[in-house]
Structure formats: C-alpha cells, structure tokens
C-alpha cells in the first residue's frame, strides 16, 4: 500500500518480510527488508528508484493505483543494482521514452543489466532539475556502495534520498524511525554499514564532509532500504561519521571453531584472562560454525582486538573460520589488532596460517599465535588465561 511521507512525496515501494539473505547468501537479513521507491508530485511528476525484479509486475500495478503512470515526467535512478532497478523493464514497456536520470556509470550499468537503449540523461554533482516549487539536486556518491551511486536532495520538502547510504535491512509497515524499536534499527544500520559500506569508508568520510559543506537543510533522510530517518536523521549522520573513521570500541571479540571442544575450552580460558586484567572491556565469544557470519563481522567491526581460533584440520583450519577470514579481508577493517590460537593433534599449522590471513586482511598482529596439543589440561588452560592477559598487555 502506498503511503504519504509529505504532501508531495509518497512511498510506493515493497516491504519484503520473507527476505532472509541478501546478495545471494552474503548478508543475513534477520528483520527482512524493504525496497523503497518514492513518487514525487509537484508541477512535474517524478519516480525515484523502483524495486527488486521479482516484484516488478506488482510494483507497476500498485503504482497505477496512485498515479496515471503516463503522467510520470522523469525517472531518477540513484543506483542501478537489481534490487533498485528491477522493475524498470516492466515500467518502461508501458511508458517508453520517459527520461531516466542517472550518472554516466549508472547508464553503463543499466545497459549492462537490461541491454536497452532507453532515454538516459546523465547527471553529475550540482546538476539540478526543477519540478515546480521544488528543485532536485543530484550528488554523485561513487562507491557508496557501487560506482554509479548518487544521492538526490529535494528542496522545499528538505529530503535527502540517499539510496544505500544510511540504509538498513529492516521490514516495517510503519516506515519511520520513530515508529519502531530504535535499538534494532541502529543495529541493523551498523550491520549494513559494516558488511556493505566499510570497504569504502574513506569515500564515505569525504562524501559526508562534502554534504556538510553544501549546508543542506535536511528534515528527512529517505534511503532505499529500511526506515526513513525522520526524528533521528542527525543521529544516523553522526554514527556514520564515527563508523567511517577506523571505528572501534573497548571490545575484544574471540571467534573460534572447534571439533571436540578443545579450541572452545581455550577460547573461554583466554576470555577469562582478558576479563581478569581489564574488567571494563567487553569480551564476546562466537562459534563461527554456529553463529551468523554477518553478526560476527559486525562485532569484529566494533572491536579493538580480534582473536581467531581453530583446530588444525588437514594441515589447515576450519571451513567456517576460512569464510570469516575471507570476508574480513574484503571488508578492509582498520585500527584493529589480532592474534590466532588453536588446538592440534599431529600437525599444528592452523594458528600460523590464520595469522598470515589476518595480516593480509590488514590486522596488526600481536604475536605469532598460540597452540595446545590435544585436549588442554588444567595447566594448559592456565597458560591460556595467561595468554589472554598478555593480549591486553600489548596495548
């Protein structure tokens, strides 16, 4: 159902309660998601973004209930991944020739996805489109999080349509941040930032500064996923300013996998050692084969120290740990220290190999790693406690 945001702006997107994974299996969406599309009706009528491809016919059908689609003067595509542009083919089939405003790279991506010679209009930062009493200003935002991305600012209504920036995978019929559990929304926003935008933090930092320099009066931030920031738009900008600046909290995250519980026992003893010397530090343990990988990565994002443990398996380490390490490498975390540990039988290569991967991923290595043979004895666990204490002493 379409919902009014202001007198001139109507939400015409899709709430996806059933979504459990995004980008294939790369990102968990525990609260579902939404594909936010916005209809602007001034002297000119503008559609801003569409929805994911599986909902293309539903989207066009519901859009017709709100507006005569032949009266749409312009389509603006802030970003052209298929969860935003998926309904374009179905829509343009009925209103061919409608101008599609996007960046130059946006046109290239639309052509690559759909192989259509549509009526593209390329825009860049500072370009404007007058639609009556309001003006739309385009702001290129490359790599937030694709090279084609841009934001659109609407004067008068003072809305920043930010596409994936400030977004979260969060399904709600209420639409607005002040109508939902804010702690859940902020967590999902942080998880989204960590798992999607963190590799591009320097670009986020520059774009935030540029937007601040533009001195835009912003009453709402309307992203393309999740809630619209109506009451807390300043707060989410402030969080982005922190997250993009080599973010860390006073937290140590221990990620491990275990076959016969030996590495788990080591992890728990190491955690005890950390708590002994630094009671105020948050210490969290995660079994990589049981916990959600994106939640683990979000905790790594928060941490100042990350400890990774695995038994040695076939002269290597576990499949679950390998996945976390590869994802961490791609997310390009900054300002974090790390070390490896694990149990072993006849071959104890895992800590050394994990250490190498952590170093390749950009972590500052605390030591060469720590290992124990077979099931740890009481004396071994005491050494684990001491190793945990030593980890904190390197700060």
C-alpha positions as CSV (number, residue, x, y, z in Angstrom):
1,X,0.0,0.0,0.0
2,X,1.3,3.4,-0.9
3,X,1.9,5.8,2.0
4,X,2.2,9.6,2.1
5,X,5.5,10.9,3.5
6,X,4.7,14.5,2.8
7,X,2.1,16.3,0.8
8,X,4.3,15.9,-2.3
9,X,6.1,12.6,-1.6
10,X,4.6,9.2,-1.5
11,X,6.3,5.9,-0.6
12,X,5.5,3.4,-3.4
13,X,8.0,0.6,-2.5
14,X,7.8,-3.0,-1.4
15,X,8.1,-4.4,2.1
16,X,9.8,-7.8,2.0
17,X,9.0,-9.7,5.2
18,X,10.3,-13.0,3.8
19,X,13.9,-11.9,2.9
20,X,16.4,-13.9,5.0
21,X,19.5,-13.4,2.8
22,X,20.7,-10.6,0.6
23,X,23.4,-10.5,-2.2
24,X,22.9,-14.2,-2.6
25,X,24.0,-15.7,0.8
26,X,26.4,-12.9,1.6
27,X,24.3,-10.9,4.1
28,X,21.7,-12.1,6.6
29,X,18.5,-10.1,6.9
30,X,17.0,-11.1,10.2
31,X,14.4,-8.4,10.1
32,X,13.5,-8.7,6.4
33,X,13.9,-5.6,4.3
34,X,12.2,-3.1,2.0
35,X,12.8,-1.7,-1.4
36,X,11.9,1.9,-1.1
37,X,10.6,3.8,-4.2
38,X,9.3,7.3,-4.0
39,X,6.8,9.2,-6.1
40,X,7.2,13.0,-6.1
41,X,4.2,15.0,-7.3
42,X,4.8,18.7,-7.9
43,X,4.2,20.5,-11.2
44,X,6.1,17.6,-12.6
45,X,5.8,14.0,-11.5
46,X,9.0,12.1,-10.7
47,X,9.5,8.4,-9.7
48,X,12.7,7.9,-7.7
49,X,14.0,4.3,-8.0
50,X,12.0,1.1,-8.4
51,X,12.0,-2.3,-6.6
52,X,13.6,-5.7,-6.9
53,X,13.0,-7.7,-10.1
54,X,10.7,-10.4,-8.5
55,X,8.2,-7.7,-7.6
56,X,8.2,-5.8,-10.9
57,X,4.7,-6.5,-12.1
58,X,3.3,-6.0,-8.6
59,X,5.1,-2.7,-8.4
60,X,3.8,-1.3,-11.7
61,X,0.3,-2.5,-10.9
62,X,0.3,-0.8,-7.5
63,X,1.9,2.3,-8.9
64,X,-1.1,2.7,-11.3
65,X,-3.4,2.9,-8.2
66,X,-1.5,6.0,-7.1
67,X,-0.9,7.8,-10.4
68,X,-1.5,7.7,-14.1
69,X,1.9,6.3,-15.0
70,X,1.7,8.1,-18.3
71,X,2.0,11.4,-16.3
72,X,5.4,10.5,-14.9
73,X,7.7,13.1,-16.4
74,X,11.0,11.7,-15.1
75,X,12.5,8.6,-13.5
76,X,15.5,9.1,-11.3
77,X,17.8,6.1,-10.6
78,X,20.1,6.8,-7.7
79,X,21.7,3.3,-8.0
80,X,21.1,0.5,-10.5
81,X,21.7,-2.8,-8.8
82,X,18.7,-5.0,-9.5
83,X,17.1,-4.5,-6.1
84,X,16.6,-0.9,-7.1
85,X,16.2,-1.1,-10.9
86,X,14.5,-4.4,-11.2
87,X,11.1,-3.0,-12.2
88,X,12.3,-0.7,-14.9
89,X,11.8,-3.1,-17.8
90,X,8.2,-3.6,-16.9
91,X,7.6,0.1,-16.3
92,X,9.4,1.4,-19.4
93,X,7.5,-1.1,-21.5
94,X,4.3,1.0,-20.7
95,X,5.9,4.4,-20.7
96,X,8.7,4.3,-23.3
97,X,10.8,7.3,-23.8
98,X,10.5,8.6,-20.3
99,X,13.8,10.2,-19.3
100,X,15.9,8.2,-16.9
101,X,18.2,10.5,-14.8
102,X,21.3,8.7,-13.6
103,X,25.1,9.1,-13.5
104,X,27.2,8.1,-16.5
105,X,28.2,4.9,-14.8
106,X,24.6,4.4,-13.9
107,X,23.7,4.3,-17.6
108,X,26.5,1.8,-18.3
109,X,25.2,-0.5,-15.5
110,X,21.6,-0.2,-16.7
111,X,22.7,-1.0,-20.3
112,X,24.8,-3.9,-18.9
113,X,21.8,-5.3,-16.9
114,X,19.0,-4.8,-19.3
115,X,20.5,-4.2,-22.8
116,X,18.0,-1.5,-23.5
117,X,18.6,1.8,-25.4
118,X,16.4,3.9,-23.1
119,X,16.2,7.7,-22.9
120,X,19.2,8.2,-20.5
121,X,20.0,11.6,-19.1
122,X,23.4,11.7,-17.3
123,X,23.9,14.0,-14.3
124,X,26.7,14.9,-12.0
125,X,27.1,16.6,-8.7
126,X,25.4,20.0,-8.6
127,X,23.1,19.4,-11.5
128,X,19.5,20.4,-10.8
129,X,16.1,19.5,-12.1
130,X,13.3,22.0,-11.4
131,X,10.0,20.2,-10.9
132,X,7.8,23.2,-9.8
133,X,8.1,24.7,-6.4
134,X,10.8,22.2,-5.5
135,X,14.2,21.5,-7.1
136,X,16.1,18.2,-7.2
137,X,19.8,18.5,-6.7
138,X,22.0,15.5,-7.7
139,X,25.0,14.5,-5.6
140,X,27.3,11.8,-7.0
141,X,28.4,9.3,-4.3
142,X,30.6,6.7,-6.1
143,X,31.3,3.5,-4.2
144,X,28.6,4.2,-1.6
145,X,28.5,1.3,-2.5
146,X,28.6,1.0,-6.3
147,X,30.4,3.3,-8.8
148,X,27.1,4.6,-10.1
149,X,25.6,5.7,-6.9
150,X,24.2,9.2,-6.3
151,X,22.0,10.9,-3.8
152,X,19.1,13.3,-4.7
153,X,18.2,16.2,-2.5
154,X,14.7,17.7,-2.7
155,X,14.4,21.4,-1.7
156,X,11.2,22.6,0.0
157,X,10.5,19.2,1.5
158,X,14.2,19.1,2.6
159,X,14.5,15.3,2.0
160,X,17.8,13.6,1.1
161,X,17.1,10.5,-0.9
162,X,20.3,8.6,0.0
163,X,19.8,5.2,-1.7
164,X,22.0,2.7,0.1
165,X,23.6,5.3,2.3
166,X,22.1,5.3,5.8
167,X,20.1,2.2,4.9
168,X,19.3,-0.9,6.9
169,X,17.6,-4.2,6.1
170,X,14.6,-3.7,8.2
171,X,11.0,-4.5,7.3
172,X,8.2,-2.3,8.8
173,X,4.9,-1.1,7.6
174,X,5.4,2.0,9.8
175,X,8.1,3.4,7.5
176,X,9.6,5.9,10.0
177,X,12.4,5.5,12.6
178,X,10.3,7.0,15.4
179,X,7.6,4.2,15.0
180,X,9.9,1.2,15.5
181,X,12.4,-0.3,18.0
182,X,15.2,2.2,17.5
183,X,17.9,-0.1,19.0
184,X,17.1,-2.8,16.4
185,X,17.2,-0.2,13.6
186,X,20.5,1.2,14.7
187,X,22.0,-2.3,15.0
188,X,20.8,-3.2,11.5
189,X,22.2,0.1,10.2
190,X,25.6,-0.7,11.8
191,X,25.5,-4.2,10.4
192,X,24.6,-2.8,7.0
193,X,27.5,-0.3,7.2
194,X,30.0,-3.0,8.3
195,X,29.1,-5.6,5.7
196,X,28.5,-3.3,2.7
197,X,30.0,0.1,3.1
198,X,33.0,-0.4,5.4
199,X,35.4,-1.1,2.5
200,X,34.7,2.3,1.2
201,X,34.9,4.2,4.4
202,X,37.3,6.9,3.1
203,X,34.8,7.7,0.4
204,X,32.0,7.8,2.9
205,X,34.1,10.2,5.0
206,X,34.7,12.5,2.1
207,X,31.1,12.4,0.9
208,X,29.8,13.3,4.4
209,X,32.2,16.3,4.5
210,X,31.0,17.4,1.1
211,X,27.4,17.2,2.1
212,X,28.1,19.1,5.3
213,X,29.8,21.8,3.2
214,X,26.8,22.1,1.0
215,X,24.9,23.2,4.1
216,X,21.7,21.4,3.1
217,X,18.7,21.8,5.4
218,X,17.7,18.2,6.0
219,X,14.4,17.2,7.6
220,X,14.4,13.6,6.5
221,X,16.8,11.0,5.1
222,X,15.0,8.6,2.9
223,X,17.2,5.6,2.0
224,X,16.3,2.7,-0.4
225,X,16.2,0.0,2.3
226,X,14.6,0.2,5.8
227,X,13.2,3.1,7.7
228,X,13.0,6.7,6.8
229,X,15.0,8.8,9.2
230,X,12.5,11.4,10.4
231,X,13.4,12.0,14.1
232,X,16.9,10.6,14.1
233,X,18.5,11.8,10.8
234,X,21.1,13.8,12.7
235,X,21.9,10.8,14.9
236,X,22.5,8.5,11.9
237,X,24.8,11.0,10.2
238,X,26.7,11.2,13.5
239,X,27.0,7.4,13.6
240,X,28.3,7.3,10.0
241,X,30.9,9.9,10.9
242,X,32.2,7.6,13.7
243,X,31.8,4.4,11.7
244,X,33.8,5.7,8.7
245,X,36.8,6.8,10.9
246,X,38.6,3.5,11.7
247,X,35.9,2.6,14.2
248,X,36.5,0.7,17.4
249,X,35.0,0.3,20.9
250,X,36.6,-1.1,24.0
251,X,35.8,-4.7,22.9
252,X,37.6,-7.9,22.3
253,X,35.9,-10.4,20.0
254,X,37.0,-14.1,20.1
255,X,35.9,-16.1,17.0
256,X,36.6,-19.8,17.0
257,X,35.6,-23.2,15.6
258,X,36.0,-26.5,17.4
259,X,35.9,-30.2,16.6
260,X,36.0,-31.9,20.0
261,X,35.7,-28.8,22.3
262,X,39.4,-28.3,22.9
263,X,39.6,-25.0,21.0
264,X,36.4,-23.9,22.7
265,X,38.0,-24.5,26.1
266,X,41.0,-22.5,25.0
267,X,38.7,-19.6,23.9
268,X,36.9,-19.5,27.2
269,X,40.1,-19.5,29.2
270,X,41.6,-16.7,27.0
271,X,38.4,-14.7,27.6
272,X,38.8,-15.2,31.4
273,X,42.4,-13.8,31.2
274,X,41.2,-10.7,29.3
275,X,38.5,-10.1,31.9
276,X,41.0,-10.5,34.7
277,X,43.2,-7.6,33.6
278,X,40.5,-5.4,32.0
279,X,37.1,-5.9,33.7
280,X,35.6,-2.9,31.8
281,X,36.4,-4.3,28.4
282,X,33.5,-6.1,26.6
283,X,34.6,-9.6,25.7
284,X,32.4,-11.6,23.2
285,X,32.9,-15.2,22.0
286,X,31.4,-16.6,18.8
287,X,31.5,-20.1,17.4
288,X,31.9,-19.4,13.7
289,X,30.2,-22.7,12.7
290,X,27.0,-21.8,14.7
291,X,26.7,-18.0,14.8
292,X,25.6,-15.8,11.9
293,X,28.6,-14.7,10.0
294,X,27.4,-11.1,9.4
295,X,26.7,-10.6,13.1
296,X,30.3,-11.9,13.8
297,X,31.7,-9.4,11.3
298,X,29.7,-6.6,12.9
299,X,31.3,-7.5,16.3
300,X,34.7,-7.5,14.7
301,X,33.9,-4.1,13.3
302,X,33.3,-2.9,16.9
303,X,36.4,-4.4,18.3
304,X,39.9,-3.2,19.1
305,X,41.3,-6.7,19.3
306,X,40.2,-9.8,17.4
307,X,41.3,-13.3,18.4
308,X,40.7,-16.2,16.0
309,X,40.9,-19.9,16.9
310,X,40.7,-23.1,15.1
311,X,41.8,-26.7,15.4
312,X,44.3,-27.8,12.8
313,X,42.4,-29.8,10.1
314,X,44.3,-31.4,7.3
315,X,47.2,-29.1,7.9
316,X,44.8,-26.1,7.6
317,X,41.9,-24.6,9.6
318,X,38.2,-25.0,9.6
319,X,35.9,-24.1,6.7
320,X,33.9,-21.7,9.0
321,X,37.0,-19.8,10.0
322,X,38.2,-19.6,6.4
323,X,34.9,-18.0,5.4
324,X,35.1,-15.4,8.2
325,X,38.7,-14.6,7.3
326,X,37.9,-14.1,3.6
327,X,35.0,-11.9,4.4
328,X,37.1,-9.8,6.8
329,X,39.8,-9.4,4.2
330,X,37.2,-7.9,1.8
331,X,35.7,-5.6,4.4
332,X,39.1,-3.9,5.0
333,X,38.9,-3.3,8.7
334,X,41.2,-0.6,10.1
335,X,42.7,0.1,13.6
336,X,42.4,-3.5,14.9
337,X,44.9,-5.9,16.5
338,X,44.7,-9.6,16.1
339,X,46.2,-13.0,17.1
340,X,45.4,-16.7,16.4
341,X,45.2,-19.8,18.6
342,X,44.1,-23.4,18.4
343,X,44.4,-27.0,19.4
344,X,46.0,-29.7,17.4
345,X,46.9,-33.4,17.3
346,X,49.8,-34.4,15.0
347,X,50.0,-31.1,13.0
348,X,49.6,-27.7,14.5
349,X,49.7,-25.3,11.5
350,X,46.3,-23.5,12.0
351,X,47.5,-20.6,14.2
352,X,50.4,-19.8,11.8
353,X,48.2,-19.9,8.8
354,X,45.4,-17.9,10.4
355,X,48.0,-15.3,11.5
356,X,49.1,-14.9,7.9
357,X,45.5,-14.4,6.7
358,X,44.9,-11.8,9.4
359,X,47.9,-9.9,8.4
360,X,46.8,-10.0,4.7
361,X,43.4,-8.6,5.9
362,X,45.1,-5.6,7.4
363,X,45.1,-6.5,11.1
364,X,48.0,-5.6,13.3
365,X,49.4,-8.9,14.6
366,X,50.0,-9.0,18.3
367,X,52.1,-12.3,18.3
368,X,52.8,-15.3,16.2
369,X,49.9,-17.3,17.7
370,X,49.3,-19.8,20.5
371,X,48.6,-23.6,20.3
372,X,48.0,-26.5,22.6
373,X,48.3,-30.3,21.9
374,X,45.2,-32.4,22.1
375,X,42.7,-31.8,25.0
376,X,44.0,-29.0,27.2
377,X,45.0,-29.9,30.8
378,X,44.4,-27.6,33.7
379,X,47.9,-26.4,33.3
380,X,47.3,-25.7,29.6
381,X,44.1,-23.7,30.4
382,X,46.1,-21.7,33.0
383,X,48.5,-20.9,30.1
384,X,45.5,-19.8,28.0
385,X,44.4,-17.5,30.8
386,X,47.9,-16.0,30.9
387,X,48.0,-15.6,27.2
388,X,44.7,-13.7,27.3
389,X,46.2,-11.4,30.0
390,X,49.2,-10.9,27.7
391,X,47.0,-9.9,24.8
392,X,45.7,-7.0,26.8
393,X,49.2,-6.0,27.9
394,X,50.3,-5.3,24.4
395,X,48.2,-2.2,24.1
